Amino acid sequence: MSEAATLTGEIKFEEHKLSSAVIHPSRVPAGDVIVIGDYATADVPKPTSDFSAFVAGKIVQVDNHSHLYLLDGIMDRWQSRELAGQIVGFAQRLQPRYVYLERVALSQLLGDAIDLEAGKHNLNLGVRWIQPSNKKLAKDLRVKEFQNLFDAGRVHFVGNDFINGAFEQLGRYVGGKVQRGRHDEYPDIFGYFALLLTGQL
């Protein structure tokens, strides 16, 4: 994403369009699974605390275009000590080639805990760390990238319970100052998937 990038057009996800992008698992092409996470660290999460969320997806070439298939996701307010177990458990089920996580405070401790937990299950998760952007509107720009892919028909959601929370957050996402205080873990993760698909991550 360039230094001069600006947000053009509104961010809006309509329920009927989201529903039309839902597919049966049998329609997902073969390809490597990738997990991207947005996590919050708290020893004792409060009712107002941010959620942690992790999403599994595939980026696959279809008719000379890269398409994003969002397979499953989990989201909850976990204690910091629970995060590694949640990530490894999710990875055991989805078998990702890589796991992408934001590099924030306590990332090294989380990475060590993931390695330890994964070792118990003979897993090598290949964690890759994302350096979060401190640019203005960085999250909105990511989500807009995702919306552009979605509007082009290049995003597909596998129909399961995951889409309920995902669609709720997407439907409420408007960006800017209005977005403050609203939970947007899934849209943020989808934005990172969009950056990965377009070669910006």
C-alpha positions as CSV (number, residue, x, y, z in Angstrom):
1,M,0.0,0.0,0.0
2,S,1.6,3.2,-1.1
3,E,2.4,6.2,1.2
4,A,0.0,8.3,-0.8
5,A,-2.9,5.8,-0.6
6,T,-6.2,7.5,0.2
7,L,-9.7,6.0,0.9
8,T,-12.0,6.5,-2.0
9,G,-15.7,5.6,-1.8
10,E,-17.7,4.3,1.1
11,I,-17.1,1.0,2.8
12,K,-20.4,-0.9,2.7
13,F,-21.2,-4.6,2.8
14,E,-24.9,-5.4,2.1
15,E,-26.4,-8.5,3.6
16,H,-27.9,-9.9,0.4
17,K,-24.6,-9.6,-1.4
18,L,-22.8,-11.3,1.5
19,S,-25.3,-14.1,1.5
20,S,-24.9,-14.6,-2.3
21,A,-21.1,-15.2,-1.8
22,V,-21.7,-18.2,0.5
23,I,-20.7,-21.5,-1.1
24,H,-20.8,-25.2,-0.2
25,P,-17.4,-26.7,1.0
26,S,-17.3,-29.0,-2.0
27,R,-16.8,-25.9,-4.2
28,V,-13.6,-24.9,-2.6
29,P,-10.6,-25.6,-4.9
30,A,-7.5,-27.4,-3.8
31,G,-4.8,-25.2,-2.4
32,D,-2.7,-24.2,0.6
33,V,-4.6,-23.0,3.7
34,I,-3.5,-19.8,5.4
35,V,-4.5,-18.6,8.8
36,I,-4.5,-14.9,9.8
37,G,-5.1,-13.8,13.3
38,D,-6.0,-10.6,15.1
39,Y,-5.4,-11.1,18.8
40,A,-5.9,-9.2,22.1
41,T,-3.8,-9.9,25.2
42,A,-5.5,-9.7,28.5
43,D,-4.9,-11.7,31.7
44,V,-8.6,-11.4,32.6
45,P,-10.7,-10.2,29.7
46,K,-13.6,-7.8,30.5
47,P,-17.0,-7.7,28.8
48,T,-15.7,-4.6,26.9
49,S,-12.4,-6.1,25.9
50,D,-11.4,-6.7,22.3
51,F,-11.9,-10.1,20.9
52,S,-9.2,-12.3,19.5
53,A,-10.1,-13.9,16.1
54,F,-8.4,-16.3,13.7
55,V,-9.5,-17.1,10.1
56,A,-8.5,-19.8,7.7
57,G,-8.6,-19.1,4.0
58,K,-7.2,-20.1,0.6
59,I,-6.0,-17.9,-2.3
60,V,-6.5,-19.8,-5.5
61,Q,-6.2,-18.9,-9.2
62,V,-9.6,-19.2,-11.0
63,D,-9.9,-18.1,-14.6
64,N,-6.6,-16.2,-14.4
65,H,-7.7,-14.3,-11.3
66,S,-6.8,-14.9,-7.7
67,H,-9.9,-15.7,-5.6
68,L,-10.2,-15.7,-1.8
69,Y,-12.0,-18.6,-0.2
70,L,-12.7,-18.0,3.5
71,L,-13.1,-21.4,5.1
72,D,-13.7,-20.9,8.8
73,G,-13.0,-18.7,11.8
74,I,-13.0,-18.6,15.6
75,M,-13.5,-15.6,17.8
76,D,-13.8,-15.1,21.6
77,R,-12.3,-13.2,24.5
78,W,-9.5,-15.5,25.6
79,Q,-7.0,-15.0,28.3
80,S,-3.5,-14.4,27.1
81,R,-2.4,-17.9,28.4
82,E,-5.2,-19.5,26.2
83,L,-4.2,-17.9,22.9
84,A,-1.5,-20.4,21.9
85,G,-3.8,-23.4,22.6
86,Q,-6.6,-21.8,20.5
87,I,-4.2,-21.1,17.6
88,V,-2.7,-24.6,17.6
89,G,-6.2,-26.2,18.0
90,F,-7.5,-24.3,15.1
91,A,-4.4,-25.2,13.1
92,Q,-4.8,-28.9,13.9
93,R,-8.3,-28.7,12.3
94,L,-7.5,-26.6,9.2
95,Q,-3.8,-27.7,8.6
96,P,-2.5,-24.3,7.4
97,R,0.8,-23.9,5.6
98,Y,1.4,-20.5,7.2
99,V,0.0,-18.6,10.2
100,Y,0.2,-14.8,10.0
101,L,-0.1,-12.8,13.2
102,E,0.4,-9.1,14.0
103,R,3.7,-8.3,15.7
104,V,2.6,-6.3,18.8
105,A,3.5,-6.2,22.5
106,L,4.2,-9.7,23.9
107,S,4.4,-11.2,20.4
108,Q,7.7,-13.0,21.3
109,L,6.1,-14.6,24.3
110,L,3.1,-15.7,22.2
111,G,5.4,-17.1,19.5
112,D,7.3,-19.1,22.1
113,A,4.1,-20.4,23.5
114,I,2.8,-21.4,20.1
115,D,6.0,-23.3,19.3
116,L,5.8,-25.1,22.6
117,E,2.2,-26.0,22.2
118,A,2.6,-27.0,18.5
119,G,5.6,-29.2,19.5
120,K,3.3,-31.3,21.7
121,H,1.3,-32.2,18.6
122,N,4.2,-32.5,16.2
123,L,3.1,-29.4,14.2
124,N,5.3,-26.8,12.5
125,L,3.0,-23.8,12.0
126,G,5.4,-21.6,10.1
127,V,4.3,-18.4,11.9
128,R,4.9,-15.2,10.0
129,W,4.7,-11.9,11.7
130,I,2.9,-8.9,10.2
131,Q,4.3,-5.4,11.1
132,P,1.2,-3.3,11.7
133,S,1.0,0.0,9.8
134,N,0.8,3.1,11.8
135,K,-0.4,5.1,8.9
136,K,-3.7,7.0,9.1
137,L,-6.7,4.9,7.9
138,A,-4.5,1.8,7.5
139,K,-7.3,-0.5,8.6
140,D,-9.9,1.2,6.5
141,L,-7.6,0.9,3.5
142,R,-7.2,-2.8,4.1
143,V,-10.9,-3.4,4.4
144,K,-11.5,-1.3,1.3
145,E,-9.1,-3.6,-0.6
146,F,-11.2,-6.5,0.6
147,Q,-14.4,-4.8,-0.5
148,N,-12.9,-4.2,-3.9
149,L,-12.2,-8.0,-4.2
150,F,-15.6,-8.8,-2.9
151,D,-17.4,-6.4,-5.3
152,A,-15.5,-8.1,-8.1
153,G,-16.9,-11.5,-7.2
154,R,-13.5,-12.8,-6.0
155,V,-14.4,-13.5,-2.4
156,H,-16.3,-16.7,-1.3
157,F,-17.4,-17.7,2.2
158,V,-17.9,-21.4,3.1
159,G,-21.2,-21.7,4.8
160,N,-20.8,-22.5,8.5
161,D,-21.4,-20.8,11.8
162,F,-18.3,-18.6,11.3
163,I,-20.1,-16.4,8.8
164,N,-22.7,-15.2,11.3
165,G,-20.2,-13.2,13.3
166,A,-18.3,-12.3,10.2
167,F,-21.3,-10.9,8.3
168,E,-22.5,-9.0,11.4
169,Q,-19.1,-7.2,11.7
170,L,-18.9,-6.5,8.0
171,G,-22.4,-5.1,8.0
172,R,-21.5,-2.7,10.7
173,Y,-18.2,-1.6,9.3
174,V,-18.1,1.9,8.0
175,G,-14.6,3.0,8.9
176,G,-13.3,6.3,10.2
177,K,-14.0,7.8,13.6
178,V,-17.5,6.2,13.6
179,Q,-15.9,2.8,13.7
180,R,-14.2,3.4,17.1
181,G,-15.5,1.1,19.8
182,R,-17.1,-1.3,17.3
183,H,-15.7,-4.8,17.1
184,D,-14.1,-5.3,13.7
185,E,-11.7,-8.2,14.2
186,Y,-13.0,-10.2,11.2
187,P,-13.0,-7.2,8.7
188,D,-9.5,-6.4,9.8
189,I,-8.3,-10.0,9.1
190,F,-10.1,-10.0,5.8
191,G,-8.2,-6.9,4.9
192,Y,-5.0,-8.6,5.6
193,F,-6.1,-11.5,3.3
194,A,-6.8,-8.9,0.6
195,L,-3.3,-7.5,1.0
196,L,-1.8,-10.9,0.8
197,L,-3.8,-11.7,-2.4
198,T,-2.7,-8.5,-4.0
199,G,1.0,-8.9,-3.1
200,Q,1.0,-6.1,-0.5
201,L,1.8,-8.3,2.5
